[in-house]
Amino acid sequence: MISCRDAIERLWDYLDGELSPADTEAVAAHLAECARCYPQYRFEFAFLELLVRNGERMSPPPRETVDRLRRLIGV
Ligand SMILES: [Zn+2]
């Protein structure tokens, strides 16, 4: 399994659908299984996913939200 740091670093591209299928699966598997990441950040992830799904492709999720996740998790 990839590390929490790797998962957060790839979150942006993951949500934007720009990861390779293997990386996408790795991030999804991490979020589904990691006891550290998922309970703590599920609301942030849900928020970002909502933006991606409902927002326009020209308006990606706010970068500062991803940066905040990185600070929270200490990477
Ligand atoms: Zn994790």
N, CA, C, O and the ligand as a Tripos MOL2 file, in Angstrom:
@<TRIPOS>MOLECULE
protein
  301   299    76     0     0
PROTEIN
NO_CHARGES

@<TRIPOS>ATOM
      1 N           0.8620   -1.2060    0.0000 N.3       1 MET1
      2 CA          0.0000    0.0000    0.0000 C.3       1 MET1
      3 C           0.8810    1.2330    0.0000 C.2       1 MET1
      4 O           1.9310    1.2570    0.6420 O.2       1 MET1
      5 N           0.4480    2.2600   -0.7270 N.am      2 ILE2
      6 CA          1.2170    3.5000   -0.7630 C.3       2 ILE2
      7 C           1.1110    4.2210    0.5800 C.2       2 ILE2
      8 O           0.2040    3.9540    1.3680 O.2       2 ILE2
      9 N           2.0360    5.1220    0.8260 N.am      3 SER3
     10 CA          2.0620    5.8350    2.0980 C.3       3 SER3
     11 C           0.9960    6.9220    2.1250 C.2       3 SER3
     12 O           0.4410    7.3010    1.0930 O.2       3 SER3
     13 N           0.7240    7.4130    3.3340 N.am      4 CYS4
     14 CA         -0.2240    8.5180    3.4700 C.3       4 CYS4
     15 C           0.2600    9.7280    2.6750 C.2       4 CYS4
     16 O          -0.5260   10.4140    2.0210 O.2       4 CYS4
     17 N           1.5460    9.9740    2.7430 N.am      5 ARG5
     18 CA          2.1110   11.1020    2.0050 C.3       5 ARG5
     19 C           1.8560   10.9520    0.5040 C.2       5 ARG5
     20 O           1.4350   11.8980   -0.1620 O.2       5 ARG5
     21 N           2.1130    9.7750   -0.0070 N.am      6 ASP6
     22 CA          1.8910    9.5450   -1.4330 C.3       6 ASP6
     23 C           0.4200    9.7260   -1.7970 C.2       6 ASP6
     24 O           0.0830   10.2700   -2.8490 O.2       6 ASP6
     25 N          -0.4510    9.2510   -0.8930 N.am      7 ALA7
     26 CA         -1.8800    9.3630   -1.1760 C.3       7 ALA7
     27 C          -2.3030   10.8210   -1.2550 C.2       7 ALA7
     28 O          -3.0440   11.2060   -2.1600 O.2       7 ALA7
     29 N          -1.8350   11.6350   -0.3120 N.am      8 ILE8
     30 CA         -2.2110   13.0450   -0.3030 C.3       8 ILE8
     31 C          -1.6030   13.7700   -1.4960 C.2       8 ILE8
     32 O          -2.2460   14.6120   -2.1230 O.2       8 ILE8
     33 N          -0.3650   13.4310   -1.7950 N.am      9 GLU9
     34 CA          0.3010   14.1150   -2.9070 C.3       9 GLU9
     35 C          -0.3860   13.8080   -4.2360 C.2       9 GLU9
     36 O          -0.3540   14.6130   -5.1660 O.2       9 GLU9
     37 N          -1.0030   12.6370   -4.3080 N.am     10 ARG10
     38 CA         -1.6490   12.2500   -5.5610 C.3      10 ARG10
     39 C          -3.1370   12.5890   -5.5620 C.2      10 ARG10
     40 O          -3.8390   12.3600   -6.5470 O.2      10 ARG10
     41 N          -3.6090   13.1420   -4.4310 N.am     11 LEU11
     42 CA         -5.0470   13.3690   -4.3010 C.3      11 LEU11
     43 C          -5.5660   14.3040   -5.3920 C.2      11 LEU11
     44 O          -6.6200   14.0680   -5.9830 O.2      11 LEU11
     45 N          -4.8160   15.3550   -5.6430 N.am     12 TRP12
     46 CA         -5.2380   16.3400   -6.6360 C.3      12 TRP12
     47 C          -5.4600   15.6820   -7.9910 C.2      12 TRP12
     48 O          -6.5200   15.8210   -8.6000 O.2      12 TRP12
     49 N          -4.4430   14.9670   -8.4490 N.am     13 ASP13
     50 CA         -4.5500   14.3130   -9.7540 C.3      13 ASP13
     51 C          -5.5860   13.1930   -9.7290 C.2      13 ASP13
     52 O          -6.2650   12.9260  -10.7210 O.2      13 ASP13
     53 N          -5.6900   12.5460   -8.5690 N.am     14 TYR14
     54 CA         -6.6950   11.4940   -8.4190 C.3      14 TYR14
     55 C          -8.0930   12.0500   -8.6520 C.2      14 TYR14
     56 O          -8.8810   11.4930   -9.4160 O.2      14 TYR14
     57 N          -8.3830   13.1630   -7.9760 N.am     15 LEU15
     58 CA         -9.7090   13.7640   -8.0980 C.3      15 LEU15
     59 C          -9.9220   14.3450   -9.4870 C.2      15 LEU15
     60 O         -11.0510   14.4310   -9.9670 O.2      15 LEU15
     61 N          -8.8550   14.7330  -10.1120 N.am     16 ASP16
     62 CA         -8.9500   15.3180  -11.4360 C.3      16 ASP16
     63 C          -8.9290   14.2620  -12.5330 C.2      16 ASP16
     64 O          -9.0590   14.5830  -13.7150 O.2      16 ASP16
     65 N          -8.7640   13.0010  -12.1410 N.am     17 GLY17
     66 CA         -8.7930   11.9240  -13.1050 C.3      17 GLY17
     67 C          -7.5790   11.8630  -13.9960 C.2      17 GLY17
     68 O          -7.6480   11.3840  -15.1280 O.2      17 GLY17
     69 N          -6.4570   12.3520  -13.4800 N.am     18 GLU18
     70 CA         -5.2580   12.4160  -14.3130 C.3      18 GLU18
     71 C          -4.2210   11.3630  -13.9600 C.2      18 GLU18
     72 O          -3.1560   11.3040  -14.5750 O.2      18 GLU18
     73 N          -4.5230   10.5450  -12.9870 N.am     19 LEU19
     74 CA         -3.5920    9.4740  -12.6400 C.3      19 LEU19
     75 C          -3.7560    8.2940  -13.5870 C.2      19 LEU19
     76 O          -4.7980    8.1120  -14.2180 O.2      19 LEU19
     77 N          -2.6900    7.4990  -13.6650 N.am     20 SER20
     78 CA         -2.8090    6.2530  -14.4050 C.3      20 SER20
     79 C          -3.7800    5.3370  -13.6670 C.2      20 SER20
     80 O          -4.0220    5.5090  -12.4730 O.2      20 SER20
     81 N          -4.3320    4.3670  -14.3840 N.am     21 PRO21
     82 CA         -5.2620    3.4360  -13.7180 C.3      21 PRO21
     83 C          -4.6470    2.7870  -12.4850 C.2      21 PRO21
     84 O          -5.3300    2.6040  -11.4780 O.2      21 PRO21
     85 N          -3.3750    2.4400  -12.5510 N.am     22 ALA22
     86 CA         -2.7120    1.7930  -11.4110 C.3      22 ALA22
     87 C          -2.6240    2.7550  -10.2280 C.2      22 ALA22
     88 O          -2.8920    2.3720   -9.0890 O.2      22 ALA22
     89 N          -2.2470    4.0060  -10.4990 N.am     23 ASP23
     90 CA         -2.1370    4.9870   -9.4210 C.3      23 ASP23
     91 C          -3.5110    5.3260   -8.8480 C.2      23 ASP23
     92 O          -3.6660    5.4830   -7.6370 O.2      23 ASP23
     93 N          -4.4970    5.4350   -9.7200 N.am     24 THR24
     94 CA         -5.8510    5.7120   -9.2540 C.3      24 THR24
     95 C          -6.3180    4.6250   -8.3030 C.2      24 THR24
     96 O          -6.9190    4.9070   -7.2660 O.2      24 THR24
     97 N          -6.0400    3.3940   -8.6590 N.am     25 GLU25
     98 CA         -6.4420    2.2850   -7.8060 C.3      25 GLU25
     99 C          -5.6730    2.3060   -6.4970 C.2      25 GLU25
    100 O          -6.2200    1.9900   -5.4400 O.2      25 GLU25
    101 N          -4.3990    2.6780   -6.5700 N.am     26 ALA26
    102 CA         -3.5740    2.7170   -5.3610 C.3      26 ALA26
    103 C          -4.0990    3.7600   -4.3820 C.2      26 ALA26
    104 O          -4.1870    3.4970   -3.1820 O.2      26 ALA26
    105 N          -4.4510    4.9520   -4.8910 N.am     27 VAL27
    106 CA         -4.9710    6.0050   -4.0210 C.3      27 VAL27
    107 C          -6.3280    5.6030   -3.4620 C.2      27 VAL27
    108 O          -6.5850    5.7720   -2.2700 O.2      27 VAL27
    109 N          -7.1850    5.0790   -4.3040 N.am     28 ALA28
    110 CA         -8.5090    4.6750   -3.8520 C.3      28 ALA28
    111 C          -8.4020    3.5880   -2.7860 C.2      28 ALA28
    112 O          -9.1340    3.6050   -1.7970 O.2      28 ALA28
    113 N          -7.4950    2.6530   -2.9910 N.am     29 ALA29
    114 CA         -7.3100    1.5720   -2.0250 C.3      29 ALA29
    115 C          -6.7880    2.1230   -0.7060 C.2      29 ALA29
    116 O          -7.1820    1.6690    0.3680 O.2      29 ALA29
    117 N          -5.8970    3.1060   -0.7980 N.am     30 HIS30
    118 CA         -5.3570    3.6980    0.4210 C.3      30 HIS30
    119 C          -6.4610    4.4040    1.2120 C.2      30 HIS30
    120 O          -6.5940    4.2080    2.4200 O.2      30 HIS30
    121 N          -7.2380    5.2140    0.5260 N.am     31 LEU31
    122 CA         -8.2960    5.9570    1.2050 C.3      31 LEU31
    123 C          -9.3290    5.0150    1.8120 C.2      31 LEU31
    124 O          -9.9210    5.3050    2.8520 O.2      31 LEU31
    125 N          -9.5350    3.8870    1.1470 N.am     32 ALA32
    126 CA        -10.5380    2.9420    1.6370 C.3      32 ALA32
    127 C         -10.0470    2.1770    2.8570 C.2      32 ALA32
    128 O         -10.8420    1.7610    3.7000 O.2      32 ALA32
    129 N          -8.7260    1.9930    2.9480 N.am     33 GLU33
    130 CA         -8.1950    1.0980    3.9640 C.3      33 GLU33
    131 C          -7.4120    1.7890    5.0660 C.2      33 GLU33
    132 O          -7.2510    1.2380    6.1550 O.2      33 GLU33
    133 N          -6.9220    2.9980    4.7900 N.am     34 CYS34
    134 CA         -6.0250    3.6200    5.7590 C.3      34 CYS34
    135 C          -6.8120    4.1590    6.9560 C.2      34 CYS34
    136 O          -7.6920    5.0060    6.8090 O.2      34 CYS34
    137 N          -6.4860    3.6660    8.1050 N.am     35 ALA35
    138 CA         -7.1770    4.0890    9.3270 C.3      35 ALA35
    139 C          -6.7800    5.4980    9.7290 C.2      35 ALA35
    140 O          -7.4820    6.1400   10.5110 O.2      35 ALA35
    141 N          -5.6840    5.9760    9.2140 N.am     36 ARG36
    142 CA         -5.2370    7.3130    9.5640 C.3      36 ARG36
    143 C          -5.8870    8.3620    8.6680 C.2      36 ARG36
    144 O          -6.3800    9.3850    9.1420 O.2      36 ARG36
    145 N          -5.8770    8.0910    7.3830 N.am     37 CYS37
    146 CA         -6.3700    9.0850    6.4300 C.3      37 CYS37
    147 C          -7.8900    9.1980    6.4390 C.2      37 CYS37
    148 O          -8.4560   10.2670    6.6650 O.2      37 CYS37
    149 N          -8.5170    8.0810    6.1910 N.am     38 TYR38
    150 CA         -9.9240    8.1650    5.8240 C.3      38 TYR38
    151 C         -10.8170    8.7700    6.9050 C.2      38 TYR38
    152 O         -11.5730    9.6900    6.5920 O.2      38 TYR38
    153 N         -10.7790    8.3200    8.1350 N.am     39 PRO39
    154 CA        -11.7000    8.9020    9.1240 C.3      39 PRO39
    155 C         -11.4280   10.3800    9.3500 C.2      39 PRO39
    156 O         -12.3430   11.1480    9.6430 O.2      39 PRO39
    157 N         -10.1910   10.7680    9.2150 N.am     40 GLN40
    158 CA         -9.8100   12.1370    9.5280 C.3      40 GLN40
    159 C         -10.1170   13.0940    8.3840 C.2      40 GLN40
    160 O         -10.3960   14.2710    8.6120 O.2      40 GLN40
    161 N         -10.0680   12.5980    7.1770 N.am     41 TYR41
    162 CA        -10.1480   13.4960    6.0360 C.3      41 TYR41
    163 C         -11.3070   13.1910    5.1010 C.2      41 TYR41
    164 O         -11.3930   13.7540    4.0100 O.2      41 TYR41
    165 N         -12.1900   12.3090    5.5190 N.am     42 ARG42
    166 CA        -13.2630   11.9120    4.6100 C.3      42 ARG42
    167 C         -14.1300   13.1020    4.2140 C.2      42 ARG42
    168 O         -14.6350   13.1670    3.0930 O.2      42 ARG42
    169 N         -14.3000   14.0430    5.1430 N.am     43 PHE43
    170 CA        -15.1310   15.1940    4.8080 C.3      43 PHE43
    171 C         -14.4490   16.0820    3.7770 C.2      43 PHE43
    172 O         -15.0890   16.6340    2.8830 O.2      43 PHE43
    173 N         -13.1410   16.2030    3.9240 N.am     44 GLU44
    174 CA        -12.3980   16.9850    2.9430 C.3      44 GLU44
    175 C         -12.4280   16.2890    1.5850 C.2      44 GLU44
    176 O         -12.6340   16.9210    0.5490 O.2      44 GLU44
    177 N         -12.2220   14.9890    1.6140 N.am     45 PHE45
    178 CA        -12.2550   14.2480    0.3650 C.3      45 PHE45
    179 C         -13.6330   14.3430   -0.2810 C.2      45 PHE45
    180 O         -13.7560   14.5430   -1.4900 O.2      45 PHE45
    181 N         -14.6620   14.1960    0.5420 N.am     46 ALA46
    182 CA        -16.0230   14.2620    0.0230 C.3      46 ALA46
    183 C         -16.2940   15.6380   -0.5760 C.2      46 ALA46
    184 O         -16.9400   15.7650   -1.6170 O.2      46 ALA46
    185 N         -15.7890   16.6610    0.1010 N.am     47 PHE47
    186 CA        -15.9670   18.0200   -0.3940 C.3      47 PHE47
    187 C         -15.2880   18.1990   -1.7450 C.2      47 PHE47
    188 O         -15.8690   18.7560   -2.6760 O.2      47 PHE47
    189 N         -14.0630   17.7260   -1.8390 N.am     48 LEU48
    190 CA        -13.3380   17.8640   -3.0940 C.3      48 LEU48
    191 C         -14.0040   17.0630   -4.2060 C.2      48 LEU48
    192 O         -14.1170   17.5270   -5.3410 O.2      48 LEU48
    193 N         -14.4400   15.8670   -3.8690 N.am     49 GLU49
    194 CA        -15.0760   15.0300   -4.8800 C.3      49 GLU49
    195 C         -16.3690   15.6680   -5.3710 C.2      49 GLU49
    196 O         -16.7100   15.5830   -6.5510 O.2      49 GLU49
    197 N         -17.0840   16.3070   -4.4490 N.am     50 LEU50
    198 CA        -18.3230   16.9760   -4.8180 C.3      50 LEU50
    199 C         -18.0410   18.1110   -5.8030 C.2      50 LEU50
    200 O         -18.7610   18.3020   -6.7830 O.2      50 LEU50
    201 N         -16.9820   18.8500   -5.5160 N.am     51 LEU51
    202 CA        -16.6190   19.9480   -6.4100 C.3      51 LEU51
    203 C         -16.2720   19.4290   -7.7950 C.2      51 LEU51
    204 O         -16.6760   19.9940   -8.8110 O.2      51 LEU51
    205 N         -15.5150   18.3400   -7.8100 N.am     52 VAL52
    206 CA        -15.0960   17.7940   -9.0990 C.3      52 VAL52
    207 C         -16.3100   17.2880   -9.8800 C.2      52 VAL52
    208 O         -16.4170   17.5020  -11.0870 O.2      52 VAL52
    209 N         -17.2130   16.6220   -9.1820 N.am     53 ARG53
    210 CA        -18.3530   16.0190   -9.8740 C.3      53 ARG53
    211 C         -19.3510   17.0730  -10.3330 C.2      53 ARG53
    212 O         -19.9220   16.9570  -11.4180 O.2      53 ARG53
    213 N         -19.5650   18.0950   -9.5180 N.am     54 ASN54
    214 CA        -20.5890   19.0860   -9.8270 C.3      54 ASN54
    215 C         -20.0400   20.3410  -10.4890 C.2      54 ASN54
    216 O         -20.7680   21.0810  -11.1500 O.2      54 ASN54
    217 N         -18.7540   20.5660  -10.3010 N.am     55 GLY55
    218 CA        -18.1640   21.7880  -10.8190 C.3      55 GLY55
    219 C         -17.8220   21.6860  -12.2920 C.2      55 GLY55
    220 O         -17.8530   20.6060  -12.8820 O.2      55 GLY55
    221 N         -17.5050   22.8000  -12.8590 N.am     56 GLU56
    222 CA        -17.0770   22.8190  -14.2410 C.3      56 GLU56
    223 C         -15.6310   22.3600  -14.3170 C.2      56 GLU56
    224 O         -14.8550   22.5240  -13.3760 O.2      56 GLU56
    225 N         -15.2920   21.7850  -15.4560 N.am     57 ARG57
    226 CA        -13.9270   21.2820  -15.5990 C.3      57 ARG57
    227 C         -12.9110   22.4170  -15.5750 C.2      57 ARG57
    228 O         -11.7350   22.2080  -15.2780 O.2      57 ARG57
    229 N         -13.3790   23.6190  -15.8910 N.am     58 MET58
    230 CA        -12.4660   24.7580  -15.8680 C.3      58 MET58
    231 C         -12.2130   25.2510  -14.4430 C.2      58 MET58
    232 O         -11.3130   26.0580  -14.2130 O.2      58 MET58
    233 N         -13.0060   24.7670  -13.4910 N.am     59 SER59
    234 CA        -12.8670   25.2280  -12.1160 C.3      59 SER59
    235 C         -12.5380   24.0520  -11.2060 C.2      59 SER59
    236 O         -13.4240   23.4890  -10.5630 O.2      59 SER59
    237 N         -11.2660   23.6850  -11.1560 N.am     60 PRO60
    238 CA        -10.8730   22.5660  -10.3060 C.3      60 PRO60
    239 C         -11.0280   22.9190   -8.8350 C.2      60 PRO60
    240 O         -11.1860   24.0900   -8.4910 O.2      60 PRO60
    241 N         -10.9850   21.9200   -7.9680 N.am     61 PRO61
    242 CA        -11.0910   22.1990   -6.5240 C.3      61 PRO61
    243 C         -10.0090   23.1760   -6.0930 C.2      61 PRO61
    244 O          -8.9180   23.1970   -6.6640 O.2      61 PRO61
    245 N         -10.3100   23.9780   -5.0950 N.am     62 PRO62
    246 CA         -9.3410   24.9870   -4.6610 C.3      62 PRO62
    247 C          -8.0330   24.3660   -4.2140 C.2      62 PRO62
    248 O          -8.0020   23.4480   -3.3930 O.2      62 PRO62
    249 N          -6.9680   24.8830   -4.7670 N.am     63 ARG63
    250 CA         -5.6480   24.3550   -4.4390 C.3      63 ARG63
    251 C          -5.3670   24.4570   -2.9420 C.2      63 ARG63
    252 O          -4.7100   23.5890   -2.3670 O.2      63 ARG63
    253 N          -5.8640   25.5150   -2.3180 N.am     64 GLU64
    254 CA         -5.5680   25.7050   -0.9010 C.3      64 GLU64
    255 C          -6.1640   24.5920   -0.0470 C.2      64 GLU64
    256 O          -5.6490   24.2750    1.0250 O.2      64 GLU64
    257 N          -7.2540   24.0040   -0.5320 N.am     65 THR65
    258 CA         -7.8480   22.8920    0.2150 C.3      65 THR65
    259 C          -6.9170   21.6950    0.2240 C.2      65 THR65
    260 O          -6.7570   21.0270    1.2450 O.2      65 THR65
    261 N          -6.3110   21.4320   -0.9090 N.am     66 VAL66
    262 CA         -5.3610   20.3300   -0.9810 C.3      66 VAL66
    263 C          -4.1280   20.6470   -0.1440 C.2      66 VAL66
    264 O          -3.5890   19.7730    0.5350 O.2      66 VAL66
    265 N          -3.6820   21.9040   -0.1940 N.am     67 ASP67
    266 CA         -2.5230   22.2930    0.6170 C.3      67 ASP67
    267 C          -2.8340   22.1500    2.1040 C.2      67 ASP67
    268 O          -1.9700   21.7670    2.8930 O.2      67 ASP67
    269 N          -4.0670   22.4590    2.4770 N.am     68 ARG68
    270 CA         -4.4520   22.3340    3.8820 C.3      68 ARG68
    271 C          -4.4260   20.8730    4.3200 C.2      68 ARG68
    272 O          -4.0180   20.5530    5.4370 O.2      68 ARG68
    273 N          -4.8630   20.0030    3.4320 N.am     69 LEU69
    274 CA         -4.8030   18.5720    3.7260 C.3      69 LEU69
    275 C          -3.3600   18.1410    3.9750 C.2      69 LEU69
    276 O          -3.0720   17.3610    4.8830 O.2      69 LEU69
    277 N          -2.4640   18.6670    3.1460 N.am     70 ARG70
    278 CA         -1.0570   18.2920    3.2950 C.3      70 ARG70
    279 C          -0.5170   18.7590    4.6340 C.2      70 ARG70
    280 O           0.2340   18.0370    5.2910 O.2      70 ARG70
    281 N          -0.8980   19.9710    5.0450 N.am     71 ARG71
    282 CA         -0.4210   20.4710    6.3450 C.3      71 ARG71
    283 C          -1.0120   19.6470    7.4830 C.2      71 ARG71
    284 O          -0.3250   19.3340    8.4560 O.2      71 ARG71
    285 N          -2.2900   19.2990    7.3530 N.am     72 LEU72
    286 CA         -2.9520   18.5470    8.4150 C.3      72 LEU72
    287 C          -2.3060   17.1990    8.6320 C.2      72 LEU72
    288 O          -2.1570   16.7260    9.7580 O.2      72 LEU72
    289 N          -1.9220   16.5890    7.5120 N.am     73 ILE73
    290 CA         -1.3710   15.2410    7.6380 C.3      73 ILE73
    291 C           0.1420   15.2650    7.8400 C.2      73 ILE73
    292 O           0.7690   14.2320    8.0770 O.2      73 ILE73
    293 N           0.7120   16.4580    7.7420 N.am     74 GLY74
    294 CA          2.1220   16.6160    8.0580 C.3      74 GLY74
    295 C           3.0790   16.1840    6.9670 C.2      74 GLY74
    296 O           4.1570   15.6670    7.2590 O.2      74 GLY74
    297 N           2.7030   16.3870    5.7200 N.am     75 VAL75
    298 CA          3.6240   16.0680    4.6270 C.3      75 VAL75
    299 C           4.1120   17.3550    3.9850 C.2      75 VAL75
    300 O           4.9010   17.3130    3.0400 O.2      75 VAL75
    301 ZN         -3.1770    7.1120    4.9510 Zn       76 ZN76
@<TRIPOS>BOND
     1     1     2 1
     2     2     3 1
     3     3     4 2
     4     3     5 am
     5     5     6 1
     6     6     7 1
     7     7     8 2
     8     7     9 am
     9     9    10 1
    10    10    11 1
    11    11    12 2
    12    11    13 am
    13    13    14 1
    14    14    15 1
    15    15    16 2
    16    15    17 am
    17    17    18 1
    18    18    19 1
    19    19    20 2
    20    19    21 am
    21    21    22 1
    22    22    23 1
    23    23    24 2
    24    23    25 am
    25    25    26 1
    26    26    27 1
    27    27    28 2
    28    27    29 am
    29    29    30 1
    30    30    31 1
    31    31    32 2
    32    31    33 am
    33    33    34 1
    34    34    35 1
    35    35    36 2
    36    35    37 am
    37    37    38 1
    38    38    39 1
    39    39    40 2
    40    39    41 am
    41    41    42 1
    42    42    43 1
    43    43    44 2
    44    43    45 am
    45    45    46 1
    46    46    47 1
    47    47    48 2
    48    47    49 am
    49    49    50 1
    50    50    51 1
    51    51    52 2
    52    51    53 am
    53    53    54 1
    54    54    55 1
    55    55    56 2
    56    55    57 am
    57    57    58 1
    58    58    59 1
    59    59    60 2
    60    59    61 am
    61    61    62 1
    62    62    63 1
    63    63    64 2
    64    63    65 am
    65    65    66 1
    66    66    67 1
    67    67    68 2
    68    67    69 am
    69    69    70 1
    70    70    71 1
    71    71    72 2
    72    71    73 am
    73    73    74 1
    74    74    75 1
    75    75    76 2
    76    75    77 am
    77    77    78 1
    78    78    79 1
    79    79    80 2
    80    79    81 am
    81    81    82 1
    82    82    83 1
    83    83    84 2
    84    83    85 am
    85    85    86 1
    86    86    87 1
    87    87    88 2
    88    87    89 am
    89    89    90 1
    90    90    91 1
    91    91    92 2
    92    91    93 am
    93    93    94 1
    94    94    95 1
    95    95    96 2
    96    95    97 am
    97    97    98 1
    98    98    99 1
    99    99   100 2
   100    99   101 am
   101   101   102 1
   102   102   103 1
   103   103   104 2
   104   103   105 am
   105   105   106 1
   106   106   107 1
   107   107   108 2
   108   107   109 am
   109   109   110 1
   110   110   111 1
   111   111   112 2
   112   111   113 am
   113   113   114 1
   114   114   115 1
   115   115   116 2
   116   115   117 am
   117   117   118 1
   118   118   119 1
   119   119   120 2
   120   119   121 am
   121   121   122 1
   122   122   123 1
   123   123   124 2
   124   123   125 am
   125   125   126 1
   126   126   127 1
   127   127   128 2
   128   127   129 am
   129   129   130 1
   130   130   131 1
   131   131   132 2
   132   131   133 am
   133   133   134 1
   134   134   135 1
   135   135   136 2
   136   135   137 am
   137   137   138 1
   138   138   139 1
   139   139   140 2
   140   139   141 am
   141   141   142 1
   142   142   143 1
   143   143   144 2
   144   143   145 am
   145   145   146 1
   146   146   147 1
   147   147   148 2
   148   147   149 am
   149   149   150 1
   150   150   151 1
   151   151   152 2
   152   151   153 am
   153   153   154 1
   154   154   155 1
   155   155   156 2
   156   155   157 am
   157   157   158 1
   158   158   159 1
   159   159   160 2
   160   159   161 am
   161   161   162 1
   162   162   163 1
   163   163   164 2
   164   163   165 am
   165   165   166 1
   166   166   167 1
   167   167   168 2
   168   167   169 am
   169   169   170 1
   170   170   171 1
   171   171   172 2
   172   171   173 am
   173   173   174 1
   174   174   175 1
   175   175   176 2
   176   175   177 am
   177   177   178 1
   178   178   179 1
   179   179   180 2
   180   179   181 am
   181   181   182 1
   182   182   183 1
   183   183   184 2
   184   183   185 am
   185   185   186 1
   186   186   187 1
   187   187   188 2
   188   187   189 am
   189   189   190 1
   190   190   191 1
   191   191   192 2
   192   191   193 am
   193   193   194 1
   194   194   195 1
   195   195   196 2
   196   195   197 am
   197   197   198 1
   198   198   199 1
   199   199   200 2
   200   199   201 am
   201   201   202 1
   202   202   203 1
   203   203   204 2
   204   203   205 am
   205   205   206 1
   206   206   207 1
   207   207   208 2
   208   207   209 am
   209   209   210 1
   210   210   211 1
   211   211   212 2
   212   211   213 am
   213   213   214 1
   214   214   215 1
   215   215   216 2
   216   215   217 am
   217   217   218 1
   218   218   219 1
   219   219   220 2
   220   219   221 am
   221   221   222 1
   222   222   223 1
   223   223   224 2
   224   223   225 am
   225   225   226 1
   226   226   227 1
   227   227   228 2
   228   227   229 am
   229   229   230 1
   230   230   231 1
   231   231   232 2
   232   231   233 am
   233   233   234 1
   234   234   235 1
   235   235   236 2
   236   235   237 am
   237   237   238 1
   238   238   239 1
   239   239   240 2
   240   239   241 am
   241   241   242 1
   242   242   243 1
   243   243   244 2
   244   243   245 am
   245   245   246 1
   246   246   247 1
   247   247   248 2
   248   247   249 am
   249   249   250 1
   250   250   251 1
   251   251   252 2
   252   251   253 am
   253   253   254 1
   254   254   255 1
   255   255   256 2
   256   255   257 am
   257   257   258 1
   258   258   259 1
   259   259   260 2
   260   259   261 am
   261   261   262 1
   262   262   263 1
   263   263   264 2
   264   263   265 am
   265   265   266 1
   266   266   267 1
   267   267   268 2
   268   267   269 am
   269   269   270 1
   270   270   271 1
   271   271   272 2
   272   271   273 am
   273   273   274 1
   274   274   275 1
   275   275   276 2
   276   275   277 am
   277   277   278 1
   278   278   279 1
   279   279   280 2
   280   279   281 am
   281   281   282 1
   282   282   283 1
   283   283   284 2
   284   283   285 am
   285   285   286 1
   286   286   287 1
   287   287   288 2
   288   287   289 am
   289   289   290 1
   290   290   291 1
   291   291   292 2
   292   291   293 am
   293   293   294 1
   294   294   295 1
   295   295   296 2
   296   295   297 am
   297   297   298 1
   298   298   299 1
   299   299   300 2
@<TRIPOS>SUBSTRUCTURE
     1 MET1         2 RESIDUE 1 A MET
     2 ILE2         6 RESIDUE 1 A ILE
     3 SER3        10 RESIDUE 1 A SER
     4 CYS4        14 RESIDUE 1 A CYS
     5 ARG5        18 RESIDUE 1 A ARG
     6 ASP6        22 RESIDUE 1 A ASP
     7 ALA7        26 RESIDUE 1 A ALA
     8 ILE8        30 RESIDUE 1 A ILE
     9 GLU9        34 RESIDUE 1 A GLU
    10 ARG10       38 RESIDUE 1 A ARG
    11 LEU11       42 RESIDUE 1 A LEU
    12 TRP12       46 RESIDUE 1 A TRP
    13 ASP13       50 RESIDUE 1 A ASP
    14 TYR14       54 RESIDUE 1 A TYR
    15 LEU15       58 RESIDUE 1 A LEU
    16 ASP16       62 RESIDUE 1 A ASP
    17 GLY17       66 RESIDUE 1 A GLY
    18 GLU18       70 RESIDUE 1 A GLU
    19 LEU19       74 RESIDUE 1 A LEU
    20 SER20       78 RESIDUE 1 A SER
    21 PRO21       82 RESIDUE 1 A PRO
    22 ALA22       86 RESIDUE 1 A ALA
    23 ASP23       90 RESIDUE 1 A ASP
    24 THR24       94 RESIDUE 1 A THR
    25 GLU25       98 RESIDUE 1 A GLU
    26 ALA26      102 RESIDUE 1 A ALA
    27 VAL27      106 RESIDUE 1 A VAL
    28 ALA28      110 RESIDUE 1 A ALA
    29 ALA29      114 RESIDUE 1 A ALA
    30 HIS30      118 RESIDUE 1 A HIS
    31 LEU31      122 RESIDUE 1 A LEU
    32 ALA32      126 RESIDUE 1 A ALA
    33 GLU33      130 RESIDUE 1 A GLU
    34 CYS34      134 RESIDUE 1 A CYS
    35 ALA35      138 RESIDUE 1 A ALA
    36 ARG36      142 RESIDUE 1 A ARG
    37 CYS37      146 RESIDUE 1 A CYS
    38 TYR38      150 RESIDUE 1 A TYR
    39 PRO39      154 RESIDUE 1 A PRO
    40 GLN40      158 RESIDUE 1 A GLN
    41 TYR41      162 RESIDUE 1 A TYR
    42 ARG42      166 RESIDUE 1 A ARG
    43 PHE43      170 RESIDUE 1 A PHE
    44 GLU44      174 RESIDUE 1 A GLU
    45 PHE45      178 RESIDUE 1 A PHE
    46 ALA46      182 RESIDUE 1 A ALA
    47 PHE47      186 RESIDUE 1 A PHE
    48 LEU48      190 RESIDUE 1 A LEU
    49 GLU49      194 RESIDUE 1 A GLU
    50 LEU50      198 RESIDUE 1 A LEU
    51 LEU51      202 RESIDUE 1 A LEU
    52 VAL52      206 RESIDUE 1 A VAL
    53 ARG53      210 RESIDUE 1 A ARG
    54 ASN54      214 RESIDUE 1 A ASN
    55 GLY55      218 RESIDUE 1 A GLY
    56 GLU56      222 RESIDUE 1 A GLU
    57 ARG57      226 RESIDUE 1 A ARG
    58 MET58      230 RESIDUE 1 A MET
    59 SER59      234 RESIDUE 1 A SER
    60 PRO60      238 RESIDUE 1 A PRO
    61 PRO61      242 RESIDUE 1 A PRO
    62 PRO62      246 RESIDUE 1 A PRO
    63 ARG63      250 RESIDUE 1 A ARG
    64 GLU64      254 RESIDUE 1 A GLU
    65 THR65      258 RESIDUE 1 A THR
    66 VAL66      262 RESIDUE 1 A VAL
    67 ASP67      266 RESIDUE 1 A ASP
    68 ARG68      270 RESIDUE 1 A ARG
    69 LEU69      274 RESIDUE 1 A LEU
    70 ARG70      278 RESIDUE 1 A ARG
    71 ARG71      282 RESIDUE 1 A ARG
    72 LEU72      286 RESIDUE 1 A LEU
    73 ILE73      290 RESIDUE 1 A ILE
    74 GLY74      294 RESIDUE 1 A GLY
    75 VAL75      298 RESIDUE 1 A VAL
    76 ZN76       301 GROUP 0 **** ****
